[in-house]
Amino acid sequence: MFWTRLGSGIILVAIALITIISGGPVLAATLMIVSLIGIYELYRVFQVENRGTWLLSGAGYLGAVLFYALLFLNPQAYTMMVLTGSLVIIMAVYVFTYPCYRAHQIAAAFFSMVYVAVMLSYIYLLRCMEHGAYLVWLVFFASWGCDTCAYCVGKLIGRHKMTPKLSPKKSVEGAVGGALGAALLGAVYGAVVRGRVASGGNLILIFAVICAAGGLLSMIGDLAASAIKRNYDIKDYGTLIPGHGGIMDRFDSVIFIAPVIYYLTLYLL
């Protein structure tokens, strides 16, 4: 299992490097595909497709595709238009197929599209910013860096349970260690790219703060995804990534903090 997980992790890092460095249509298309898979995983959990018809899930997928297409043409300009239009289409499906779907499935269809596609799109928006080729990596330092540091610290000195009913293995000590580890990664990265990223303040401190805040919130994202799994009594969202599970198992915290990192970067730099 360890080697399988390690191999999958290396492949994920390689894909991330290629797509994020490329930016533009390559990154937008990759994020769209990842979003569609993540939405599919949530739709299976929420039983959006359990009525023998694809209309509701199709409306959600269509909304995600249109969102990324228009985002690529003009970032942020069409966000509300696509979201509103998607909700109208989803509600139309609810009305014209009644009583095929229940109200909670309609809510889940729209929620999943926003939760995955819209929140993940902030990686693309970060990449489009000035110096975005450097700034976008803060999402991964905060998320995966915090996760790794929290795991190590929790294993070594973890004593106090953070959420005993939801995730008994996570500790307060691990959470603190994860946030500090993410802050340290951010500070080191700030020192490395200091001459390449323009800032009105101390870039090392700014990156440390951004990664610490992102790291803390990434744990909420991870636990929120876990809470959904507990509610529906499943172990993993999927099996796409050997040793990790599905897209939602591996990218839950990245999805959750991408908007946070974007706005913190926008206002602190």
C-alpha positions, -999 to +999 in steps of 0.1 A: +000+000+000+028+024+009+045+020-025+012+022-044+004+054-025+039+068-031+038+060-068+004+076-072+016+107-053+046+111-076+023+108-107+000+134-092+029+158-085+041+154-121+007+161-136+004+192-113+038+205-124+030+200-161-004+215-161+002+244-137+035+255-154+017+253-187-013+274-175-038+287-200-060+261-218-040+232-205-047+241-168-083+251-175-090+218-193-073+198-165-093+215-138-125+210-157-118+173-160-109+169-124-140+189-114-163+166-135-148+135-119-152+151-084-188+160-092-195+125-104-181+110-072-204+133-051-234+125-073-229+088-066-227+095-029-258+118-029-276+093-052-283+120-078-283+094-105-303+067-087-336+073-105-326+058-138-323+091-157-292+112-165-310+146-168-302+159-134-266+149-134-263+160-170-275+195-160-248+196-133-220+185-157-232+209-183-230+238-158-195+228-149-184+227-185-199+260-194-184+276-163-149+266-173-154+275-209-165+310-200-140+313-173-112+307-199-127+333-222-130+359-195-121+350-159-148+360-134-170+379-158-196+352-163-195+335-129-229+346-116-245+342-150-234+305-152-243+298-116-278+313-120-283+296-153-273+263-139-297+266-110-325+275-134-317+244-155-315+221-125-348+234-112-364+230-146-353+193-146-369+190-112-402+204-124-405+186-158-394+152-145-415+154-113-417+132-092-385+116-105-362+135-081-365+145-045-357+180-032-325+169-015-311+155-048-318+188-065-299+207-037-271+181-040-268+185-077-262+223-074-241+221-043-217+196-059-212+217-089-204+248-068-184+229-042-160+212-068-161+231-101-163+267-088-140+264-058-114+245-077-114+271-105-097+296-081-065+277-089-069+289-125-076+324-113-045+324-091-024+312-121-039+341-141-027+367-116+004+387-120+032+364-108+006+337-108+032+311-119+047+315-084+016+323-063-005+292-073+019+269-055+008+284-022-024+263-024-004+231-024+021+241+002-008+250+025-029+219+018-005+190+012+023+206+034-001+210+063-015+174+058+020+159+059+032+179+089+000+173+108+003+136+103+040+135+115+034+157+145+002+138+154+020+105+152+048+117+174+031+138+202-006+138+194-026+133+226-057+155+225-084+145+200-096+174+177-128+158+165-132+125+183-165+115+167-156+126+131-119+117+129-105+101+160-069+100+146-066+137+142-052+156+172-049+192+183-011+188+184-012+176+149-033+205+138-009+230+154+021+212+139+004+212+105-003+249+105+032+257+117+047+234+091+027+250+063+038+285+076+074+273+075+071+260+040+055+293+030+083+313+046+110+292+029+092+296-005+089+333+001+126+335+006+133+316-026+110+337-049+114+370-031+132+386-060+106+374-086+073+384-069+065+420-063+050+429-029+043+459-008+055+441+023+077+414+037+071+385+012+084+359+036+060+369+063+031+373+039+036+338+024+039+323+060+006+339+070-012+328+039+001+292+042-007+291+079-043+303+074-047+280+044-033+251+064-058+256+092-087+259+069-075+229+048-082+207+079-118+219+079-120+210+042-106+176+049-130+170+078-160+183+058-154+158+031-150+131+058-182+141+074-201+135+041-185+101+039-196+093+075-231+105+068-234+081+038-213+053+054-186+050+027-148+046+031-136+064-001-152+086-028-137+064-055-108+043-066-093+064-094-061+072-076-045+039-062-037+042-025-055+075-022-091+069-033-110+093-055-105+129-066-125+141-035-103+120-012-071+135-025-082+171-034-108+178-006-085+203+012-072+218-021-107+225-033-117+240+000-088+265+004-082+275-033-106+305-029-091+314+005-055+315-009-067+335-039-083+362-018-056+363+008-030+367-019-051+394-037-054+415-006-021+409+012+004+413-017 
